[in-house]
């Protein structure tokens, strides 16, 4: 039996919350827009100064704000999986996971085209999990349900499918896709075969292999290894397994010919060249938040509620025993999200514990810390609301905030001058 142990927290975001880099205006066989999605007026304030910390630099007012709730508009977003930006083509592509569509806009927010959709056809996706720029002339869309990747040329035409690779060696699970290197090779990760049987209440990290394939998905070129989420597996007649509450996650971020990777339980990003040569890591100065008794009880309450289902007595007893002795971590993973910027810098946030009180006021500001490279100090930049960064270069950041009725908005925000290019 698989036991979901994520507790009452929000749906876990895929680590491909990376920010990919953007696409061309002609991309996705652009259509002439019937209407335009407006940009925010200069100086529009949607909360960048609310609760501002004078020690932090602040992103400017949004230059573009996309998001509506009409039920049929081009900016009715739900569960945004990523963005791709191409300044030379004046294009911003939003990957809307809710209906598996790729929605193209100009950088001023004018709608261009919508492609994709839920389905199994050649131009459809069963689950749009992530979106990446590919070789400067295409998009790479990851279908998490099928496990394959589809390549959508900017200029239109046929969509090329890359099948799920079959890794060699001691592996078991389906690989996950993380983008590509500058020469078009595809970057994947896969868990090693896991036969560990834990003592009741204990857990262990899964080991993941990061590997490259050809642009066609052929080959298996392992270049690094790391740990990812923590799982438990208990043997015997009443077998249960699952992910522990507040588990860390793996991140894998290709940048040109380098790849950043690691686990959110460690305050650093390892680096490796696409040749397999290890590079200097980037250390982050981020503090982990403690796991309190209230957090533990909130997580356990959701799991206990599932025991109301009809279950064999032996299995019910084992689950109840497990919950009584579970060794919760003392703190949450030190990192929340990690994003590789277009200018080579790396952006991180600390993990944000789920609120035990659902009536607590909405988040007013979010601080992201940006690093120029190995050995560089971080600089804090404050953004409005629960800003989830998806893309950044030296002048602007693109991300998502949630408004009323949990509606998602895409914001394009100017970065403060001090947050511009840094020496690495």
C-alpha positions in Angstrom: 0.0 0.0 0.0 1.2 3.5 -0.8 0.6 6.0 2.0 0.5 9.7 1.0 2.1 11.6 3.8 2.3 15.1 2.5 0.0 16.3 5.3 -2.2 19.4 5.0 0.4 21.4 3.0 -0.1 22.6 -0.5 0.2 20.4 -3.5 3.9 19.8 -4.0 5.3 21.8 -6.9 7.4 19.9 -9.4 11.1 20.8 -9.0 10.8 21.9 -12.6 9.5 25.2 -11.2 12.8 26.3 -12.8 12.6 29.2 -14.9 13.3 28.1 -18.5 14.0 30.8 -20.9 11.4 32.1 -23.5 10.3 31.5 -27.0 9.8 33.1 -30.3 6.8 35.2 -31.3 6.2 33.1 -34.3 6.3 30.2 -32.0 3.4 27.8 -31.9 2.0 28.9 -35.3 0.9 32.3 -33.9 -2.5 33.5 -34.7 -3.6 37.1 -35.1 -5.0 38.0 -31.7 -8.7 38.8 -31.5 -8.1 40.8 -28.3 -5.3 42.0 -26.2 -4.4 41.2 -22.6 -3.5 44.5 -21.0 -0.3 45.4 -19.3 -0.3 47.1 -15.9 -0.1 50.8 -16.0 3.3 52.2 -15.0 3.4 52.7 -11.3 0.6 50.2 -10.6 1.0 49.0 -7.0 -0.1 45.5 -6.1 1.6 45.2 -2.8 5.4 45.5 -3.3 5.6 48.0 -0.4 3.3 46.2 2.0 5.3 45.1 5.0 8.6 46.0 3.3 11.8 45.4 5.1 14.2 48.3 4.6 17.1 45.9 4.6 15.8 44.3 1.4 15.9 45.6 -2.1 12.5 45.5 -3.7 11.3 44.5 -7.2 9.5 47.4 -8.9 5.8 47.6 -9.7 4.6 45.0 -12.3 5.2 46.0 -15.9 2.8 43.3 -17.0 0.1 41.6 -15.1 -1.8 38.7 -16.7 -4.7 36.8 -15.1 -8.5 36.8 -15.2 -11.4 34.6 -14.3 -13.9 34.5 -17.1 -13.9 30.7 -17.8 -12.9 31.1 -21.5 -10.2 33.8 -21.7 -6.6 33.4 -22.7 -5.4 34.5 -19.2 -7.6 32.1 -17.2 -4.6 30.3 -15.7 -4.8 27.3 -13.4 -1.7 25.5 -12.0 1.0 27.2 -14.1 3.9 24.8 -14.7 6.5 27.2 -16.0 7.3 30.0 -18.5 9.7 30.4 -21.4 10.9 33.9 -22.4 12.7 35.1 -25.6 13.5 38.8 -25.7 14.7 38.7 -29.3 11.3 37.4 -30.4 9.3 39.5 -28.0 7.6 36.4 -26.6 6.4 35.0 -23.3 5.0 31.5 -23.2 3.0 30.3 -20.2 2.6 26.5 -19.6 -0.9 26.1 -18.1 -1.0 22.7 -16.5 -4.8 22.9 -15.8 -5.7 22.4 -19.5 -2.3 21.4 -20.8 -2.0 24.4 -23.1 1.0 26.5 -24.2 -0.2 30.2 -24.3 2.0 32.7 -26.2 2.0 36.4 -25.4 4.2 39.3 -26.4 6.4 40.7 -23.6 3.8 43.5 -23.2 1.1 40.9 -22.5 -0.7 40.8 -25.8 -2.0 37.3 -26.6 -0.6 35.6 -29.7 -1.8 32.0 -29.7 -2.8 28.9 -27.7 -1.6 25.4 -28.6 -1.8 22.0 -27.0 -4.6 20.7 -24.8 -5.4 17.6 -22.9 -5.3 14.4 -24.9 -3.2 11.8 -26.6 -2.9 13.3 -30.0 0.3 14.5 -31.7 -0.2 18.1 -30.5 -1.7 17.3 -27.1 -0.4 16.4 -23.7 -1.9 14.2 -21.0 -0.2 16.2 -18.2 1.8 19.4 -18.9 4.4 19.1 -16.1 7.1 21.5 -17.2 8.2 23.7 -20.1 11.8 24.6 -21.2 13.5 26.5 -24.0 15.2 24.1 -26.4 18.2 25.0 -28.6 17.0 28.6 -29.1 14.4 27.6 -31.7 11.9 25.3 -30.0 10.1 24.5 -26.8 10.5 21.2 -24.9 7.2 20.2 -23.1 7.4 17.5 -20.5 4.4 15.2 -20.2 4.6 13.8 -16.6 1.8 11.3 -17.2 3.3 9.7 -20.3 6.9 10.5 -19.3 7.9 11.7 -22.7 9.0 15.0 -24.1 7.5 16.9 -27.1 9.6 19.4 -29.1 7.5 22.3 -30.5 9.4 24.4 -33.1 9.0 28.1 -32.8 8.2 28.3 -36.6 5.4 25.8 -36.3 5.2 22.5 -38.1 5.3 19.0 -36.7 5.8 18.3 -33.1 8.6 15.8 -32.4 8.1 13.2 -29.7 11.1 12.0 -27.6 10.2 8.7 -25.9 10.9 7.8 -22.3 14.5 6.6 -22.1 15.2 3.2 -20.7 18.2 3.7 -18.3 20.7 0.8 -18.0 22.1 -0.4 -14.7 20.5 -0.7 -11.2 17.5 1.6 -11.7 13.7 1.0 -11.5 11.5 4.1 -11.7 10.5 6.2 -14.7 13.0 9.0 -15.4 12.1 12.6 -14.8 13.0 15.3 -17.4 14.8 18.5 -16.4 15.6 20.4 -19.6 18.6 20.3 -22.0 22.2 21.4 -22.5 23.2 24.0 -24.9 24.0 21.4 -27.6 20.5 19.8 -27.3 21.2 16.8 -25.2 18.4 16.0 -22.8 18.9 16.0 -19.0 17.1 13.4 -16.9 17.1 11.9 -13.4 16.1 8.5 -12.2 15.9 6.7 -8.8 18.2 3.8 -8.2 16.6 0.5 -7.4 15.5 0.7 -3.7 15.2 -2.5 -1.8 15.8 -1.0 1.7 13.4 -2.2 4.4 13.1 0.3 7.2 12.4 -0.2 10.9 9.0 1.0 11.9 9.0 4.8 12.2 12.3 5.2 10.3 12.9 6.4 6.7 15.8 6.7 4.2 16.7 9.0 1.2 16.3 7.7 -2.3 19.4 8.0 -4.5 19.0 9.5 -7.9 21.3 9.4 -11.0 21.4 12.4 -13.2 22.1 11.4 -16.8 22.1 12.7 -20.4 20.7 11.3 -23.6 21.0 12.3 -27.2 18.4 14.8 -28.6 16.5 11.8 -29.7 16.4 10.3 -26.2 19.0 7.6 -27.0 21.9 6.5 -24.8 22.5 6.7 -21.0 25.4 9.0 -19.9 25.4 9.3 -16.1 27.2 12.5 -14.9 26.2 12.9 -11.2 24.4 11.4 -8.3 22.5 12.9 -5.4 19.8 12.1 -2.8 16.2 13.2 -3.2 13.0 12.6 -1.2 12.9 10.5 1.9 10.8 7.4 1.8 9.8 4.6 4.2 9.3 0.9 3.3 8.0 -1.5 5.9 8.0 -5.2 5.0 5.9 -8.1 6.3 2.4 -9.2 5.5 1.0 -5.7 5.9 3.4 -3.9 3.5 3.2 0.0 3.4 5.5 2.5 1.8 5.4 6.2 1.0 7.1 9.6 1.3 7.6 11.0 4.8 6.0 14.3 5.8 8.0 17.4 5.0 10.3 15.5 2.8 13.1 17.3 0.9 13.1 17.4 -2.9 15.7 17.1 -5.6 16.5 19.9 -8.0 18.3 19.6 -11.4 18.9 22.9 -13.3 20.7 22.8 -16.7 22.4 26.1 -17.6 24.2 26.0 -21.0 26.9 23.3 -20.6 26.7 23.2 -16.8 24.1 21.5 -14.5 23.2 22.6 -11.0 21.7 19.9 -8.8 21.2 18.9 -5.2 18.6 18.3 -2.5 16.6 21.0 -0.7 17.8 19.5 2.6 21.3 21.0 2.0 22.1 24.7 1.6 24.0 24.5 -1.6 23.9 23.6 -5.3 26.4 21.2 -6.6 27.7 21.8 -10.2 28.9 19.5 -12.9 29.8 20.1 -16.5 28.0 18.2 -19.2 31.3 16.2 -19.6 30.9 14.9 -16.1 33.7 17.1 -14.6 32.8 18.4 -11.1 32.7 22.1 -10.6 32.8 24.3 -7.5 29.4 24.3 -5.7 27.4 27.4 -4.7 26.8 27.7 -1.0 23.6 29.4 0.2 23.1 31.2 3.5 19.6 30.1 4.3 18.2 29.0 7.7 15.8 26.0 8.1 12.5 26.6 9.9 11.7 24.2 12.8 9.0 21.5 12.6 6.7 22.3 15.5 4.2 20.0 17.4 1.4 21.8 15.5 3.0 21.0 12.2 3.3 17.3 13.2 -0.3 17.1 14.3 -1.5 18.7 11.1 0.3 16.2 9.0 -0.8 13.3 11.0 -4.4 14.4 11.1 -4.7 14.1 7.3 -3.2 10.6 7.4 -5.3 9.4 10.2 -8.4 10.5 8.3 -7.6 8.0 5.6 -7.8 5.2 8.2 -11.6 5.6 7.9 -11.4 3.6 4.7 -12.1 -0.2 4.9 -8.6 -1.7 5.5 -7.4 -5.1 6.6 -6.9 -5.2 10.3 -3.2 -6.0 10.1 -2.7 -3.0 7.8 -4.7 -0.6 9.9 -2.7 -1.7 13.0 0.6 -1.2 11.2 -0.3 2.3 10.0 -1.5 3.3 13.5 1.7 2.0 15.1 3.8 3.8 12.5 2.1 7.1 13.2 2.8 6.7 16.9 6.5 6.3 16.5 7.3 8.3 13.4 10.6 10.1 13.6 9.7 13.5 12.3 12.6 15.8 11.2 13.5 18.6 13.6 13.3 21.1 10.8 11.8 21.6 7.3 14.1 21.3 4.3 16.4 24.3 4.3 15.6 25.3 0.7 12.2 26.0 -0.8 12.7 26.7 -4.5 15.9 27.0 -6.6 15.9 28.9 -10.0 18.7 29.3 -12.5 18.6 32.7 -14.0 19.3 33.5 -17.7 22.3 35.7 -16.6 23.9 32.8 -14.8 22.9 33.8 -11.3 21.0 31.5 -8.9 17.9 32.4 -6.9 16.7 30.6 -3.8 14.1 30.8 -1.1 13.9 29.1 2.2 11.2 26.6 2.7 7.9 28.0 3.9 6.2 25.8 6.5 2.5 25.1 5.9 0.3 27.2 8.1 -1.6 25.2 10.8 -4.2 28.0 10.9 -6.1 28.3 7.6 -7.6 31.7 8.7 -4.2 33.3 8.9 -3.7 36.4 6.6 -2.3 35.9 3.1 1.4 36.3 2.6 2.3 39.9 2.0 5.8 39.6 0.6 8.3 36.9 -0.4 12.1 37.3 -0.3 14.3 35.6 -2.8 18.1 35.5 -2.3 20.2 35.8 -5.5 23.8 34.5 -5.8 26.3 35.4 -8.6 28.3 32.2 -8.3 30.6 30.1 -6.0 31.8 32.1 -3.1 29.6 35.1 -3.7 27.4 36.6 -1.0 23.6 36.5 -1.5 21.5 39.6 -1.9 17.8 39.7 -0.8 15.2 40.9 -3.2 11.6 41.4 -2.0 8.6 40.5 -4.2 4.9 41.0 -3.7 2.6 38.3 -2.2 3.5 34.7 -2.5 5.6 35.4 -5.6 6.8 32.1 -7.2 9.8 33.0 -9.4 9.9 31.2 -12.7 12.4 33.2 -14.8 14.8 36.0 -14.4 17.6 37.8 -16.2 19.6 40.9 -15.2 16.7 43.3 -15.5 13.4 41.6 -15.0 11.8 38.7 -13.2 8.7 36.7 -14.2 6.7 34.7 -11.7 3.3 33.8 -10.4 1.2 35.1 -7.5 -2.2 33.9 -6.3 -5.0 36.4 -5.8 -8.6 36.2 -4.7 -10.4 32.8 -5.2 -6.9 31.3 -5.6 -6.6 32.8 -9.1 -3.1 32.8 -10.6 -1.5 35.9 -12.1 1.7 36.1 -14.1 3.7 39.2 -13.2 6.7 40.7 -15.1 8.6 42.8 -12.6 11.6 45.1 -13.0 14.6 44.2 -10.8 16.4 46.9 -8.8 19.7 48.1 -10.4 21.8 46.5 -7.6 20.3 43.2 -8.5 21.7 43.5 -12.0 24.8 41.7 -13.3 27.4 40.7 -10.7 30.9 39.5 -10.9 31.1 35.7 -10.4 
